[in-house]
Amino acid sequence: MTQPAVGRNTPVLIASSVETILLMGAFLAGTATMLNAQMPNDHFPIHATWMAALLSAHVSLALLSGLGAALLFALSYLSDRKDLFYLSLLTIVFVGIAAAGGLAFYATYNYAFSYVMAVSLLIAIITSVGCVVYSL
């Protein structure tokens, strides 16, 4: 009995599944961080260890999702499927926009950049889920 060969889409399926989990984790940790900002100061006063842990989790998951998006893009390029390639291209573009929005928000505390980051992460989640669906 021979073992079934690994298909060309299997690495993309695995990478896009991991990328989707990382993006959802970054989005949820960022949302929890924003919901716990204190209203009088309104700019992330970290008074407790759990607040620092939330912000640290958000940044760590965001960095990992950037690396995951690059890996997903490379694997989808190697799979020779145009639909996966374009979806992963959109994923890496929107992860980049979210990163730029997050850095701009951290530098200026302008909440418009926070919304850019949140919407970009949501679109990146949608395109990453598209990679999961199309690689099945």
Buried (B, 14 or more C-beta within 10 A) or exposed (E): EEEEEEEBBEBBBBBBBBBBBBBBBBBBBBBBBBEBBEEEEEEBEBEEEEBEEBBEBBBBBBEBBBEBBBBBBBBBBEBEBEEBBBBBBBBBBBBBBBBBBBEBBBEEEEEEBBEBBBBBBBBBBBBBBBBBEBBE
